[in-house]
Amino acid sequence: MAFTITQKLSKQSFYKEIGVYVDEGVEEVPVTYEYNSLTGYDGTTVSATYRVSINGAVASEAYRFSFEYSGDANPTSVAEEKLKAFLETL
């Protein structure tokens, strides 16, 4: 299961041959987050990784997010819900 949320992100162009980055301001883009795996649980906090993509281009590294976990439900079933709720506050 995945969700898509529109985010304001800083944009840069990279000129690979000369190693130059050029800032291009902020842009609103649809970002898709998909739960990947749990990476830790200490009794109160769960850490999870997510696959992140923009228009089909997948990030080279997983996105990591930790959240409070009450123990009432399977943590994998609430991982995306917790991340989405957090991102909507930004």
TAGIJO-V299112 format. One record per residue. N is the residue number from 1. SS is DSSP state (H for helix, E for strand, C for the rest). PSI is psi in whole degrees, -180 to 180 (none if undefined). NEAR is the number of other ideal C-beta (glycine too) atoms within 12 Angstrom. Layout:
N&SS&PSI&NEAR / N&SS&PSI&NEAR
This chain:
1&C&142&18 / 2&E&164&20 / 3&E&155&25 / 4&E&136&20 / 5&E&140&25 / 6&E&128&16 / 7&E&149&25 / 8&E&117&15 / 9&E&147&20 / 10&E&136&15 / 11&E&141&17 / 12&E&148&14 / 13&E&147&14 / 14&E&125&13 / 15&E&94&10 / 16&C&-43&8 / 17&C&-28&6 / 18&C&2&9 / 19&C&35&8 / 20&E&130&11 / 21&E&138&13 / 22&E&120&13 / 23&E&138&12 / 24&E&23&12 / 25&E&-157&12 / 26&E&141&12 / 27&E&142&18 / 28&E&124&14 / 29&E&149&19 / 30&E&124&20 / 31&E&130&30 / 32&E&131&28 / 33&E&132&35 / 34&E&124&24 / 35&E&137&32 / 36&E&-59&26 / 37&E&160&20 / 38&E&139&25 / 39&E&-7&21 / 40&E&155&18 / 41&E&123&20 / 42&C&14&15 / 43&C&-24&11 / 44&C&-24&14 / 45&E&135&19 / 46&E&138&31 / 47&E&136&25 / 48&E&159&32 / 49&E&153&25 / 50&E&147&36 / 51&E&129&27 / 52&E&137&32 / 53&E&155&22 / 54&E&118&21 / 55&C&41&12 / 56&C&-12&12 / 57&E&118&13 / 58&E&137&19 / 59&C&147&20 / 60&C&-21&9 / 61&C&152&11 / 62&C&149&21 / 63&E&131&29 / 64&E&139&23 / 65&E&137&32 / 66&E&146&23 / 67&E&155&28 / 68&E&138&19 / 69&C&123&26 / 70&C&-19&14 / 71&C&1&14 / 72&C&-22&9 / 73&C&171&13 / 74&C&124&15 / 75&H&-29&30 / 76&H&-27&21 / 77&H&-17&16 / 78&H&-2&24 / 79&H&-49&35 / 80&H&-38&29 / 81&H&-44&24 / 82&H&-43&29 / 83&H&-45&34 / 84&H&-43&26 / 85&H&-41&18 / 86&H&-48&21 / 87&H&-31&25 / 88&C&-14&14 / 89&C&-12&10 / 90&C&none&13
